[in-house]
């Protein structure tokens, strides 16, 4: 019983773990959507940076993404809600961040998936 109490008192808040996973600068490497991008499209001009509860967005390439998402964000489970109200599920696999737009089932073709590499 004492061991159970000790283990419960040592658990961390999920926000700390998620913040650590997202923290840093990410460069867009791939986008999948009904947007019609070519096979060799260069997305590297789009970068995002998570620092604390703030998101910074840099769009210096041909295409712009997350243009109105900069600012404070919240994380609940594996869902990020940006300042513009849009939500994305996320998964971090090694040095790759995958964002998938939580689409509106009533709107056709609003799905978007973005893959970023850390750095």
C-alpha positions as CSV (number, residue, x, y, z in Angstrom):
1,X,0.0,0.0,0.0
2,X,2.9,2.4,0.8
3,X,4.4,1.6,-2.6
4,X,1.2,2.5,-4.3
5,X,1.0,5.9,-2.6
6,X,4.7,6.6,-3.4
7,X,4.2,5.8,-7.1
8,X,1.1,8.0,-7.3
9,X,2.9,10.9,-5.7
10,X,5.7,10.7,-8.3
11,X,3.6,11.0,-11.4
12,X,4.2,14.1,-13.6
13,X,1.6,16.3,-15.2
14,X,1.1,15.5,-18.9
15,X,1.6,19.1,-19.9
16,X,5.3,18.9,-18.9
17,X,5.8,15.9,-21.1
18,X,3.9,17.3,-24.0
19,X,5.7,20.6,-23.8
20,X,9.1,19.0,-23.8
21,X,8.2,16.9,-26.9
22,X,7.0,20.0,-28.8
23,X,9.6,22.4,-27.6
24,X,12.0,23.8,-30.2
25,X,12.1,24.7,-33.9
26,X,10.5,22.6,-36.6
27,X,10.9,22.7,-40.4
28,X,8.0,21.6,-42.6
29,X,9.0,18.7,-44.9
30,X,5.8,17.3,-46.2
31,X,2.1,18.3,-46.7
32,X,-0.7,16.0,-47.6
33,X,-4.0,17.5,-48.5
34,X,-6.5,18.2,-51.4
35,X,-4.2,21.1,-52.3
36,X,-2.5,19.7,-55.4
37,X,1.2,20.2,-54.4
38,X,3.8,18.6,-56.8
39,X,5.9,15.7,-55.8
40,X,9.1,17.7,-55.3
41,X,7.6,20.7,-53.6
42,X,10.0,22.5,-51.2
43,X,8.2,23.3,-48.0
44,X,11.4,24.3,-46.0
45,X,10.5,28.0,-46.0
46,X,7.8,27.2,-43.4
47,X,9.1,26.8,-39.8
48,X,7.4,26.8,-36.5
49,X,8.8,27.2,-33.0
50,X,7.2,26.1,-29.7
51,X,8.5,27.9,-26.7
52,X,6.6,27.4,-23.5
53,X,3.0,28.0,-24.4
54,X,3.8,30.3,-27.4
55,X,4.0,29.3,-31.1
56,X,6.0,31.4,-33.6
57,X,5.4,30.9,-37.3
58,X,7.8,31.7,-40.1
59,X,6.7,31.6,-43.7
60,X,9.5,32.7,-46.1
61,X,8.9,30.2,-48.9
62,X,6.5,29.9,-51.8
63,X,3.6,28.5,-49.6
64,X,2.3,29.8,-46.3
65,X,0.9,27.6,-43.5
66,X,-0.6,28.3,-40.1
67,X,-0.6,32.0,-40.9
68,X,-3.0,33.0,-38.2
69,X,-1.9,30.4,-35.6
70,X,1.0,32.3,-34.0
71,X,0.6,33.1,-30.3
72,X,-0.5,31.1,-27.3
73,X,-1.6,27.5,-27.7
74,X,-3.0,24.8,-25.4
75,X,-2.5,21.1,-25.4
76,X,-5.0,18.6,-24.1
77,X,-4.1,14.9,-24.6
78,X,-2.7,14.8,-28.2
79,X,-4.7,17.8,-29.4
80,X,-3.1,21.3,-29.9
81,X,-5.5,24.2,-30.1
82,X,-4.0,27.3,-31.6
83,X,-4.9,30.9,-31.0
84,X,-7.1,30.9,-34.1
85,X,-9.2,28.1,-32.6
86,X,-8.1,25.5,-35.1
87,X,-7.2,22.1,-33.6
88,X,-4.6,19.5,-34.7
89,X,-3.8,16.1,-33.4
90,X,-0.1,15.6,-33.0
91,X,2.4,12.8,-32.7
92,X,6.2,13.1,-32.2
93,X,8.2,10.2,-33.7
94,X,11.9,10.6,-33.0
95,X,12.6,14.0,-34.6
96,X,9.4,14.2,-36.7
97,X,6.3,16.1,-35.6
98,X,3.1,15.1,-37.4
99,X,0.2,17.5,-37.3
100,X,-3.2,16.4,-38.6
101,X,-6.0,19.0,-38.8
102,X,-9.1,18.0,-36.8
103,X,-11.5,18.4,-39.7
104,X,-15.1,19.3,-39.7
105,X,-17.0,16.2,-40.9
106,X,-19.6,18.5,-42.6
107,X,-17.0,20.1,-44.8
108,X,-15.5,17.9,-47.6
109,X,-11.8,18.1,-48.4
110,X,-10.7,20.1,-45.4
111,X,-8.2,17.4,-44.3
112,X,-4.5,18.4,-44.0
113,X,-1.5,16.5,-42.7
114,X,1.9,18.2,-42.1
115,X,5.2,16.6,-41.2
116,X,8.0,18.6,-39.6
117,X,11.6,17.7,-38.8
118,X,13.2,19.1,-35.6
119,X,15.9,21.6,-36.3
